[in-house]
Amino acid sequence: MSGSKIYKLLAEAFFLEGVDTHFTLMGDGNMHWVSTLAGYQGVRTIYVRHEHCACAAASAYATATGKVGVASVTCGPGLTQLSTALATAVRARIPLVVFAGESPLNMSWYNQEIDQGPIVTATGAHYIQAHSLPRMLEYVRNAFFIARMEQRPVVLGVPYDLQKQLLEPSKPYVPSTEFIPDTGRMVPNPAFVERAADRVAQAKRIIVIAGRGAKKAGAQEACRKLAGMVDALLATTLPVRGLFDEDEFSLGVAGGFSSEVAREKFDECDLVISVGASMTHHTVDGGKLFPNADVIQIDCDPAGIRQGLKVADLYVRADAKAGVEALISAVEARKGTREASWRTPELARRIIEEPSDSESFPEQKGMLDPRDAIAALNRVIPKDWEIVNSSGHCSFYPAQMRGRSAERFLVIREFGAIGNGVSYAIGMAAAKPEKTIVLIDGDGSFYMHVQELETIRRHNLRILICVLNDGAFGAEIHKLRSDGIDDSGSTFGRGDLGKLAQGFGLRGSTITSPDQFAERLEGFKGGAGSEIWDIHVSDLVMSPVMRRAVKKKMAPAK
């Protein structure tokens, strides 16, 4: 018989789709494919210790590179481990292709058999059941096409007995990129641009919020120009925080993570111009962030209603850059440039000098205030290092780090799941091997996949892991305390993460004073490999996000 094993043809098809890195945990259902792809014409394979971590690392890799992330798992229990990472990638609109084994078709009973499709589709990801031998390569192309066009994860399930069959392709493989239509930028309807210009002319206090669509379209400078013309301030969604950090009138993140100055200005504004931002519940802080403002949304695919809230009062359907540039032209035609009354030197000073959160808390002996810890990290960590911000109660604080490019700050927290930080750092390290990665995580999240420290050591990745260690699940202790309920189930002590790191063959130390950061950084720079800083922080400091949630819960019924 002539032909090639299907697993070899599938591996080659992935390579022709542009795959240069993939993340995997081997099992019966994927081991032949993985072994073929690993090293195939330079493809790099990161072997992790948990399937969830393969998918999460691929998500970070895709976000950091703009490519389709690729992961691989075996069938049955290998596939079921993906649920949280897949759901997160779906909500974050991350293009992934996961090669998954399926149980053998030609066995009457198999211990790990499960109907995998419903598990995957329940997360919002797409499932392709690859059961036709002649269509095997078509399945691969369809998976990458859907991932690229719909910006969401696709799981390709291939029974592992079929993978060993021989196949003689009838024609050479043509990758999905050859079928993606090139339509150019979406330009706005001129009538809607004029309506937007009317609203701008009537407004007194304007804030421009940029999201991922603005970053992708390269609309950053156009947004800054528009803001300067109409005396507007700038802000971003959390995923692109830092996009305007070089601008003195950037308020930082819009939403639950907004600083005190930002919240004050949002409360005053009467018009928000959303550029390439989907205006999620978090970005508008449940509708409370700018209660007195109308909203113009410039977006390729305006939704109208998002997570239970109306998105905007006027929609301009357009590519972010094309839409803003059209609005700039319309404003200029009306001689719409106005003198600065909001963009004052005093406001610029306040943005830089005033703390993002000024609330006072009791001191806790031997513990750092997490706000002070982040301020110290921001001072000593070079601005060209890559930051990965994890999820959980502690994630508010790193989001306030100014002077760090959106290109060098990764945050994926759309599903609200903790436990992803180490995996995201691995994905970022694979995406940018020439860079130093800094992960800022909480102890509860860090412990969930601590086994991946062995992956970091084995692959010789360069990661500085900074754990804000409050010895507890931060969100839960504050909620339980506010309810007057015993919090012992959410606390577990701080332990010694430095010694834990050493057990995995990494360096590690404990930090309890702001004075220690600079010295520790010099030690890290002088060493090789990765390191953990166990930063002991107070469990009495409650983020403003949590304070508002607790206050809302405790408010008396009207």
N, C-alpha and C positions, 0 to 999 in steps of 0.2 A: 504493500500500500504506500502511496505517496502522500505528501502533505506534512504539516507540522503539528505538534501538540498545540491544542487550543490555548493552554496557559501561556505558551511562548508567544503566540500570535497576539493574545490580549496584552501581554506586557509590552510588546513592540508597539501596539496601537496607543497605549498610554504614553509611551515615549514620543510618538509622532504628534500627540496632542500637546507637546511642549512640557511634559512633566520632567523636572530635573531633581526633585526632592519628594520623598514620601515618608509617611510615619506609619509604623505597623507594630502589631503583636501577632506573632505567628501561631497558627493552629492547622489542623488537618485541611480545613476548607480553603486556606489561602497560601499555604507554605510553598507550593510549586511556583505559583505566580510571583510571590515575593522574592524567592530565590533567583528567579529569572530577571526581574526588574532591578534588583539590587546590583548596582554597579554596571547596569546595561548602558554602555556608551556614556559613562560618567554620572549616571543617576545616583544620587545620595539617598541612603535609607537610614532613618533614625528608628532604632528598635527600642520601643518603650516597654514599660512593665504593666500597663493597664490599657485596655481598649479605649476607655473614655479619653485617656490622655493622648492617644493617637489622633482621635478626631479633634480634640481641643487644640492640640499643637498644629494640626493642619489648618484649623480656622485662623490661628494667629499668623501662620505663614502666608495664607491667602490675603489677609488684611494688610500685612506688611509689604507684600510684593505686588499686589494687584493681579496675581495669577490665580488659577484654580488650585485650591488646596487638595491634596490627595492623601487618603488614609486607607488602611487595609486591616480587616479583621476576619476571623474564622466564622463559621456558622453558629447558630444556636446561642449559647451563652456569650460568645464573642460579640454577636450582633446586639443582644439585649443590653449590653453594657453601654451602648452608644446613646441612649435616649436623651440624657440631659445635655450632652454636648451637641447633639443634632438639633434639639429644640432651641438651644441658644443660637446656633448658627442660622437657623431659619429666621428667628426674630431679628438678628443682626444683618440679614441679607448677605450672607457670606457664600460665595460659590465654592462648593466642595464636590468631589466625587470620591465615594467610599467603595472600594472593591471588597465585597463580602462573599465568603463562601456560602453555599446552601448545602443542605443535607443531600446525600446521593439520591438521584431519581430512581435508581434501579435496585434499591434495597427495600424490602418489605417492612423493615423496622430499623430505626436509627435512634440511638439514645439522645442525641442533641437536636432532634428534629423539632421545629416550631414554625408556625406560619409567620414569616418575617415581614411580609408586606404591611400588614396592619400595624405592627409595632413602629415601623418607619413612618408610615403615612400619618400616624397619630401625632407625630412631632411636627408635621407640616412639611417634611422632606418628601422627595419623590422616590418611588421604588420602581426599579426595572428588573423584572424576572427574566433572566436570560436562559431560556430553555430550548431555543431553536439553534441547531448547529450552523445552518447556512447564514443566520442573522447575527452571529456572535460579534463580529466587528461593527456591525450596524448599531448594536446595543451600546458599545463604547462611544461611538460618535454621538448617539442620542443623549447619553449621559452628560457628556461635556457640553453639548449644545444647550441642553436645558440649564445646566449649572451657569453657563455664561450668559444666556439670554434672560433667564429669570432670576439670576443672582440668588440661588438657593442650593442647598445640598441635594445630591442625588446618590442613592445607594444602588449599586449594581450587584445583584445577587446571582451567582453562578454555581450551580451544583458541582461539587468537586469531582464527581465521577465523569461529568461531561468535560471538565477541564483537561482530562487526560486523553480525550479522543483526538483523532487526527482530522485535520481540515486543510483542504487545498483552496485558498481564496480565489474567487473568480476574477478579481481585479485588485490592483494596489489600493491600500488604505488611504482614504482622503479624510483629513482631520476636520473637526467641526468648524474651525476658524474659516474654512473655505466657504461655508454656507451662511455665515452671519452677515446680514445685510449692512452695507455702509450707507447710512442715510444722511450723514452730516449732522450738524447741530440743529436742534429744533428751535426755530425762530418764533417769536411771539406774534399774536394778532395785534396789528397796530392800534385798533380801537381799544383793546384792553390795556395797552401801554398808556394811551391817553387817559383812560379812567384812573390808572394808577398814578399818573402824574398829577391829576386833579386832586387826589387824596393827599399826595405829598405836599402840594401847594397849600392845602387847608390845615395841615398838621403843624403843631408847635413843638412837639417833643417826639423825635423819631429814634428808634433803635433798629439796627439791621442785625438779624440773626442768621448766621451761615451754618449750614450743615454739611453732611458728606457729599451731597450733590454739588455744592459750591467748591469743595476741595477737589473733587474729581474733574470738574469742568475747568478748573483753573480760574475761578471767579474772585479770588482773594483780592487782587489789586482793584478790580472793578468795584467791589463792595466798599473798599476803603475810599475810592474816589467819590462814589455816590454819597457816602457818609460825610465826607469833607464838604461836599457841595451844599448839603441840606442841613448842616449843623447836627448831624446824627451821631449817636454812639454805636459801638460795635459789640457783638457778643457771638458766641458759638454754641452749638450743641455739644454735649459731653464727648462724643466720639472724635470730634476734631478740635478739642480744646487746645489752645495755643496757636490757632491759625492766625490770630491778629495780635499776638503778644508783643510784637515790635511796635504796635500803634499805642500811643499814650492814652487814647480814648477807648481802649478795649476793656470792657467790663468782665471779660472772662466767660465762664460758663453760664448759660441761661437755664433756669429751672431749679430743681431741688438743691443743686450744688452751687447755686449762685452765692456770691459774697454779700456782705451787708450793704456795701455801696451799690452793688448791682441791683439788689432787691429794692433799694430806695429809688433808683432811677427807673426801674421797670414800673414801679407804682406810679411814677409821675408821667410816664410816656403816654401819648395818645395815638401813636401809630407804630406798629411793628411791621417791618418788611422781612419776611422769611425767604431766604435764598437757598434753595436746594436742601431744605430741612423739612422732615416729615411732621414736625410739631407734635411729638408724642406727649403722652400724659406727663412724663418726667420733665420734658423741656418747658412745658407751660405750667408746671407744678400744679397739676390738677385744675387748671383754669384760674389759679389764684395769683399768678406772677404779675400779669399786667391787666388788671380788671377794667381799666378805663381806656384801653387801646383797641382800635380797629386793627385788622391784620390783612396785609397783602401777601399772598404766597406766590413765589415764582418757582415753578417746579415742572419737570417733564410729565409727572403723573400725579396731579393733585387728587387727594382722596376725598375731600369734602368733610368726612367725619373720621376721626382717628381716636381709637380707644375710648369711645363714648363721648367725645367732645367735638364740637364744630371746629374745623381747622382755621378757616379764614373768612373774611368778608368779601374779598375780591381775589380771584385766581387768575394768574397770568401763566398760561401753559407754555413753557419754554425751557430750553437748556439754561442752566443757572447763569452762565457767563453772557450768553446772548440776551437773556431777559434783562439782566442788570444794565448791560451796555445800551440796550434800547431805551430803558428808563432814564439813563443818564442823558441820552440825546434829547429825549422829550423834555426833561427838566431844563437843559441848556437852551432849548428853543424858546422856552418861556422866560428866559433870564431868571431861572429859578434858584441860582446860587444865593445863599443868604449869609449874613454876618453871623459869626459864632456868638451865641449867648449861652448855650449849654456846654459847649466844648471850651471850657475855661481852664486857665492854668491851675486854679484851685481844685477843680475836679480831677485833673491829671495827677496832681499831688496826692489827693485822697485815694485814687485808684492804686497808686504804688505804695503809699505809706500806711494806710489803714489796714488793720487785720481783717481777714475774711470773716472771722468770727471772734467777737470781743467778749463773749460770755465768760464769767469767772467761775471757777470750780475749786473745791478744797484741794490742797496739796496732798499727795500721797507719798509718804517717805520712800526714797529709793526708786521712785518711778518718774518717768518723763511724761509731761503733757504731750499727747500725740501731735498737737499743733507745733510745739517747739521741736519735736523730733523731725518733722517734715521740713521745717524752716532750716534746721541744721543740715539735713540731707541736700536741700536745694542749694545751700551755700557751697558745699564741698564737692558735690558730684559734677563733673564737667558737663557743659551744656551740649556737647556732641555725643554723649552717651545715650543709649536707648532706654526709655522708661516703660515698664509694664505695670499698670495699675490693676490690681485684682478687684474683687467684689467684696461686699459685706460692709459692716459699720465703718470700718477704717478707711474705706475707699474715698470718702469725702475729702480727706486731708490731702492726699497726693494730687487731687484734681485742682488744688489751689496753687500748685507750683508754677510760678510765672517764668517767662524767659525760655521756655522749652517748646521747640517746634512741634506742630501737630504731626509732622513726619516722623518724629522721634518719641512719640508718646502713644502707647497702645492701651486702649481700654475697650473691653467687650463685656457688657453686663446687662444685655437686654432681657435675659430670662431671670435675672436676680440670683443666679446660682453661685455659691461660693465653691471653692475647691478646684478652680481652674487656673489659678495663678502660675503654678510651677509649669503646667503644660503650655500656657501661653508664652512663658519665658523661653521654653525649649523651642517652640515654633519661631519665635523672634530671633533666637540665636542661630537657627538654621537658615533663616531668611537673610540675616546680616552677619555672616561669620567673621567679618573683619571688625565688627563693632563689639563694645562691651555692653552687656544687657544688665539693667538694674530692675529687679522685681521688688515691688512693695506690696506686701501681703499681710493679712491678719493670721494669727496663730491657728484659729479654728479652720480657716481655709487651707493653710499650709499643711496641716497634719493630714488632711483628707487624701492627699496623694504624695506623701513623703517618700514613697518607694521610688519616685522618679529622680531622687538625688543620685541613685545608682546609675540611671540613664545619663544624667548630666556628667557624672565622673567618667563613665565608660566612653562617651563620645567626646570627652575633653572640651565641653562647652564653657564659654567664659561668661559666667553669670554671677552677679552680686545679689544675693537674696536678703532683703531687709524685712524682717518680720516684726510688725507692730504687735507686741505680745502683751495682751491684757489678761491672759490666763483664762479666757472665757469666750463664749459666743457673744460678741459685743451687743448686737441688736437685741438678743434675747434677755440679757441681764437688765438692760435698761427698761424694756417693756415689762418684765416681771416685777422689777422694783417699783415701777410706776403703778402697778396693779396691787402692790402690797403682798406679793406672792413670793414664797421661798425661791431664791435663784440658784440654789446649790446644784441643780441639774444642768445648769448651763455654764458652770465654772469647773475648771479642772487643774488649776495651778499652772505656773509658768514653766516648770521643768528647766532643762538646760539644753537649749537648741544648739549651742556651740559644741557640746560633747556629742550630741546626736549627729551633727555634721561630720565630726571626726570619725564616727563609726562608719560613715559612708565613704570615707577617704577624702573628704573635703576639709577646708579650714573653717573655723567658726569661733565666735566670741560673743560675749554679752556686753551690751551698752546700757548704762544707766545715767549717763551725764552728757549734756551737749558738747562738753569739751573733748569727748572721746572720738567724735566722728572724724575730725581731720587726721588724727593719728592713725585710726583704723584704715582710712582710705589710702594713706601712703603705704601701709602694709599690704593692702590688697593690690595696689598698683605694682608693688615689687614682687608679688608672688605669681604663681601660675594657677590655672584652673579656676574653680568657683569657690565661693565663700558665703557663709551665712552670718548675718548680724542679728543677734537676738536682742531686740530693742524693747526693754521693759517699759510699758506705758501704763498710765493710770486707767483703772476701770471706772473712775468717777467722772471722766470727761465724756460728755454726751454731744454728738454732732448736732448741728442745727437741724438737719433733716430729721433726726430722731426726736429732737425736742418738739418740733412742730407736730410730728405724728403722735407723740405722747400727749401733748396739749390738746390736740383735737379729740383724742380718745377720752380724755378726762373732762372735757367741757360739758357742763350741765345741759340737759335737754331743754329746749325752749318750748 
